[in-house]
Amino acid sequence: MLHLIYFEPRIPGNTGAAIRLSACTGTLLHLVEPLCFDMDDTKLKRAGLDYHDLAHVKVHPNLEDALADIPGKIHAFTGHAKLHFQDASYGSEDGLLFGPEPTGLPEEVMAHPRI
Protein backbone atom coordinates (compact mmCIF):
# COMPACT_ATOMS: atom_id res chain seq x y z
CA MET A 1 0.00 0.00 0.00
CA LEU A 2 1.30 3.44 -0.91
CA HIS A 3 1.68 5.93 1.96
CA LEU A 4 1.02 9.69 1.96
CA ILE A 5 2.81 11.65 4.68
CA TYR A 6 1.77 15.19 5.60
CA PHE A 7 4.44 16.74 7.82
CA GLU A 8 2.91 19.28 10.24
CA PRO A 9 -0.05 20.21 8.01
CA ARG A 10 -1.47 23.70 8.52
CA ILE A 11 -4.45 24.03 6.18
CA PRO A 12 -7.47 21.91 7.14
CA GLY A 13 -8.99 21.98 3.66
CA ASN A 14 -5.83 20.55 2.09
CA THR A 15 -5.69 17.79 4.69
CA GLY A 16 -9.38 17.07 4.07
CA ALA A 17 -8.59 16.68 0.36
CA ALA A 18 -5.80 14.25 1.30
CA ILE A 19 -8.29 12.27 3.39
CA ARG A 20 -10.56 12.06 0.35
CA LEU A 21 -7.58 10.97 -1.80
CA SER A 22 -6.70 8.30 0.75
CA ALA A 23 -10.25 6.96 0.73
CA CYS A 24 -10.49 6.89 -3.07
CA THR A 25 -7.07 5.34 -3.72
CA GLY A 26 -6.65 3.02 -0.74
CA THR A 27 -3.47 4.77 0.40
CA LEU A 28 -2.64 5.24 4.07
CA LEU A 29 -2.42 8.90 5.14
CA HIS A 30 0.07 9.70 7.91
CA LEU A 31 -0.31 13.07 9.63
CA VAL A 32 2.75 14.20 11.61
CA GLU A 33 2.05 16.45 14.59
CA PRO A 34 1.75 19.19 15.47
CA LEU A 35 -1.41 19.67 13.47
CA CYS A 36 -2.41 23.32 13.20
CA PHE A 37 -6.10 22.44 13.42
CA ASP A 38 -8.42 20.08 15.26
CA MET A 39 -9.36 16.85 13.48
CA ASP A 40 -12.99 17.91 14.02
CA ASP A 41 -12.43 21.16 12.11
CA THR A 42 -15.38 22.08 9.87
CA LYS A 43 -13.14 22.90 6.87
CA LEU A 44 -11.38 19.56 7.23
CA LYS A 45 -14.65 17.68 7.29
CA ARG A 46 -16.10 19.66 4.39
CA ALA A 47 -13.07 18.98 2.18
CA GLY A 48 -13.10 15.29 3.13
CA LEU A 49 -16.86 15.15 2.51
CA ASP A 50 -18.24 11.75 3.39
CA TYR A 51 -14.94 9.93 3.01
CA HIS A 52 -13.65 10.07 6.59
CA ASP A 53 -14.99 6.63 7.46
CA LEU A 54 -13.43 5.13 4.28
CA ALA A 55 -9.99 6.72 4.67
CA HIS A 56 -7.02 5.19 6.44
CA VAL A 57 -5.54 7.97 8.59
CA LYS A 58 -2.91 7.71 11.33
CA VAL A 59 -1.73 10.66 13.42
CA HIS A 60 1.89 10.43 14.60
CA PRO A 61 3.57 12.48 17.36
CA ASN A 62 6.73 12.94 15.25
CA LEU A 63 8.37 12.06 11.94
CA GLU A 64 10.36 9.13 13.34
CA ASP A 65 7.14 7.46 14.48
CA ALA A 66 5.59 7.93 11.03
CA LEU A 67 8.64 6.62 9.19
CA ALA A 68 8.73 3.52 11.39
CA ASP A 69 5.33 2.56 9.88
CA ILE A 70 6.55 2.80 6.29
CA PRO A 71 8.70 -0.06 4.99
CA GLY A 72 9.61 1.42 1.60
CA LYS A 73 11.55 4.43 0.39
CA ILE A 74 10.49 7.96 1.33
CA HIS A 75 10.12 10.42 -1.55
CA ALA A 76 10.06 14.10 -0.52
CA PHE A 77 8.01 16.42 -2.72
CA THR A 78 9.61 19.84 -2.69
CA GLY A 79 10.42 22.67 -5.03
CA HIS A 80 14.11 22.04 -4.29
CA ALA A 81 14.25 18.42 -5.50
CA LYS A 82 17.09 17.20 -7.67
CA LEU A 83 14.90 14.59 -9.36
CA HIS A 84 11.57 15.31 -11.04
CA PHE A 85 8.71 13.23 -9.61
CA GLN A 86 8.04 11.67 -13.02
CA ASP A 87 11.60 10.36 -13.18
CA ALA A 88 11.52 8.57 -9.83
CA SER A 89 10.67 4.90 -9.47
CA TYR A 90 8.07 4.12 -6.85
CA GLY A 91 7.44 0.89 -4.96
CA SER A 92 4.10 -0.23 -3.60
CA GLU A 93 5.22 0.34 0.02
CA ASP A 94 6.86 3.74 -0.53
CA GLY A 95 5.92 6.98 1.20
CA LEU A 96 5.25 10.33 -0.48
CA LEU A 97 6.23 13.13 1.92
CA PHE A 98 4.74 16.62 1.70
CA GLY A 99 5.67 19.59 3.86
CA PRO A 100 3.53 22.22 5.56
CA GLU A 101 1.96 25.02 3.62
CA PRO A 102 3.45 27.55 2.79
CA THR A 103 6.97 26.83 4.11
CA GLY A 104 7.58 23.30 2.81
CA LEU A 105 9.85 20.72 4.35
CA PRO A 106 12.49 22.05 6.76
CA GLU A 107 16.18 21.32 6.13
CA GLU A 108 16.43 18.93 9.08
CA VAL A 109 13.67 16.78 7.57
CA MET A 110 15.33 16.82 4.14
CA ALA A 111 18.61 15.74 5.81
CA HIS A 112 17.00 12.60 7.31
CA PRO A 113 18.82 9.49 6.02
CA ARG A 114 15.58 7.82 4.81
CA ILE A 115 14.52 10.81 2.69
N, C-alpha and C positions, 0 to 999 in steps of 0.2 A: 504494500500500500504506500502510495506517495504521501509525503508529509509536507504541510505548509507550516511555517514558523513565523509568527508575528512578534518581533522583539519590541517590547514596551509600546504597544499601540496607543495612539492618542485620539484618534477620530472614531467615534462609535459607529458611524455609518459605514466606514470602510471595513471595520471588523465585522459588522453585520453582513456585508457583501461577501466577505471571506467565509462566514458561516454558511451562507447560501451556496457558495462554490463548493464547500466541503460536503454539504448534503447532496448536491447534484452529481459530484464526481466520485464520491466515496473516499476522498482523502481525509486524513486526520489533521485537524487544525490545532496547533500548539500556540498558546498565548503565553508570552513571558512577561511576568510582572516586573515593575508595577504597571497596572492598567490605569489609564487616565480617565476612567469612567467606571460606572457600576455595571455589572453584567445584566442588570435589570433596566438599563437605560432605554428610554423610549425610542431614541434614534437607532440604537443597536437592534432592537426588536423589529422596528419598521423596516430596516434594510434587510434583515434576515427573513422577514415575512413569516411564513408558516413553516420554515425549515429547521427551526431550532431543535425540534425533537428528532429530526432525521440526521442532523450533523453529528460528527464525532469531534468534540472539542475538549481539550485538556488545558488547564491553567497551571503553569509552573512558576515556582517562586524565583527562579533564576535560569540563566541560559544553560548552565551545566546540567541541571535537572532535565531540561527539555532535550538536550543533545543525548543524554543517556537513554532516552526512549527511541532514538532513531538509529537504526543499524547501518544505514548507508552513508554515502557522501553528503556533505552539506554544501549547497550552492547558494552563495550570497548574491542577491540582486541589488545592484548599486550602480549609480552613474559613473563610478570610478573603476569598474571592472576591466580587466585586461582581456577577457574572453567574452564575446557576444553570446547571449543566451542561446541563440540558434546553433552555435557551434559547439556547445557542450554536449556530452553524452550523459544521459540520465538513466539511473537504475530504478527499479520498482520500489525500492526501500529508501530512496534518497529524500533529503529534505530541501525545501526551497525557502530560504531565509530572507525576510523583508524587514527593513528597519522602520523606525517611527517616522511619522509625518510631522513636520517637513524636514527634519534634520538628517534622516537616514541612519545607517549603521555607524556607531562610533568606532574609532580606530582600534580600541582594545578588543572589540568583537571581531573586527576584520583580521586581527593578529592571532586569533585563536587557531591552534594547530589543525582542527577539524574543518576549518572554513577555507 
